[in-house]
């Protein structure tokens, strides 16, 4: 079982975030959770701390449809700062979209480990942890 | 001829000398003899005279007086009687002759010719002879004599002389030479011309045995031998033509005539003429040859040839005429051309004949019909000319007859086909058929063309080229295309026929321009028209009005566009279902799962609160879905006349609360008289959306405004909505601006549905939305209705 230090949720759906946080709590998925309601907010946080191992999340659970900066845009920006990151961050794209085009697009990014269709379930979290 | 005259001449002289008078000088028998002579002389035709010189009396016999036209009693018997009648110059001659006779004492005979004037005024030639029969010493006492009337001989002699002079002259001119052979003396005489013809010198002495050698060896020499032999043996004259070889070796055609003079049944003399007939012979040969040629060409001509009498009787026909008419060579000679000519063509033919005879025309040509012997009709091309004599009298007609039945039938068939085709063309009123010559001048303009284009055939044929019914720019641009395709410069009329000229036919769309300037699309097929030799003589352009097809195409395209829009909407719809509905259902699932795991009431309550939230979001999403679906089904929505300014003002009232709260200024610059034909609900929704967006995305740094302006330009109406709000980063969001559930500012109440619906509404009414924006400066939407 992996020991996940910090999980970063980037999603504008507050209900979903609430539920996910409950699941994480329930499953002991990680120690800390940080939440951003769109890509831009997340990027604003991550950019200054790329070298700070303590503050960087281990996992990012990224939504696609968000205002201001969506998941795809975030990925593009993330690629730009990736090489400066002090640690390896695993990204999971989580979306309610079951369109094949979205799934295929997500898999084209090497940075994306997997595409999970909402709602995320306890089993999904357990699979990530193993 | 000349020789003949000579012979006559000789004869006359012989006669002249024949009646010689012998008078004796015997004095004893004088009286007796005197009486005898007197009787003889008075009874003869000759005149007798007895002159008593000493007494000055003279007896003149009645016959002598009669010689001058006088009766015996009308003339006195004395010398003065005849001295009055004699020509003065001849009187001198007589006296001179008398003196010589006397001086010579009778040795020089008294013999002379003298002229007297006859009682009737004519001249009488007299041969006077006489002798002194009594002398007194040297003085003559009495003289007697005899006068003979030689007027006739003299006249003949004169005439002969004149004739001879004339003949000599004419012979010289006609180059007729004469010859004569005296068989008794075996002597040959040639005249100067004869020598010339034989090309021998004037001193050449012809010899009978050699003369034959001038005749060309073989046929000619043999023939002359034969005919000359007969002439000499039997006096059979000849008149034949021979080839002689002259002394200089030239061959000549001569006409030789030979005649014989017989004496006691024996030929003593032959004579004749020579005439150089080479020229005539040559001409004759040429004539024969040309006649031969004519006959051959007449007989063997590829077309019918006939000589036709002035009355229309066939005089002579060749084989072709026999073939054309079916009548035999002899059979047709019993017919006239009138008999076998079709009655409908006869008058025209006879008119021509009349004009020919009157000299108004030299020849004529016509197509006409004959009745074949077997009754069927034969079409011929007839060419007729008239042969006249040198003085212009008509002799006969020369007709050339060419059988054109097949050609004519083909022509008739062609005419019929043409008629049918043109009837067909004319009956099609929605197809334009235009034929041009090689250079593009319109030669045919069908009813359909008149119908479609508004021009009459008269306006176009021989006057216009197809350029007038085309759009110039189209022709020019097609010309450029063709120049590239064909690698040669193509412009003007060639643009239409470049491919037709290469033997291909071309079908393409063009725009035709009617006389009134309006246009319509056509599908134009251009082909070349060719003659029998395959040469291009012109072009045929067949154009079909494809307005309806075009309209159908447009409708189809529109339908396609609609379908594709529908498809886009369907994708959007699927997206909404996939993303939004699913996110809600996912949340429901998630929350329901949490209820089970919630340990405290507080936790459960929290989850239930969230469930309520999801429930209301779900309702909202379903409403949005409804909106979207409504737009799709509202395509044929009712249009109404709407006052734009009033609607904007109404919206201001609706949003009065927000406006007051935010302090955003709404400026309505739309003039009062502006009306739109639009769907009421859509317009309300559109204006509400833009106004609320303007308020929502105002800048907090400055006094905000939303301004409405109206633009109209050549029938196009547009509403411009400008604000000084946050603006949109178009570089980033242009693609997503009007997408569903796209929000850009992170506002909590942004749903990302407004612009999506607005755009759909505008587009469903056939309009469009343009956007200009700058972040933190403002946004300008232009809605073209």
Interface residues (C-beta under 8 A of the other chain):
Chain A: X13 X14 X15 X16 X18 X19 X20 X22 X23 X26 X37 X38 X40 X65 X67 X68 X73 X95 X96 X97 X98 X99 X118 X119 X120 X121 X122
Chain B: X574 X575 X578 X579 X580 X582 X583 X586 X587 X589 X590 X591 X593 X594 X597 X606 X610 X613 X614 X617 X732 X741 X742 X743 X744 X745 X746 X747 X750 X752
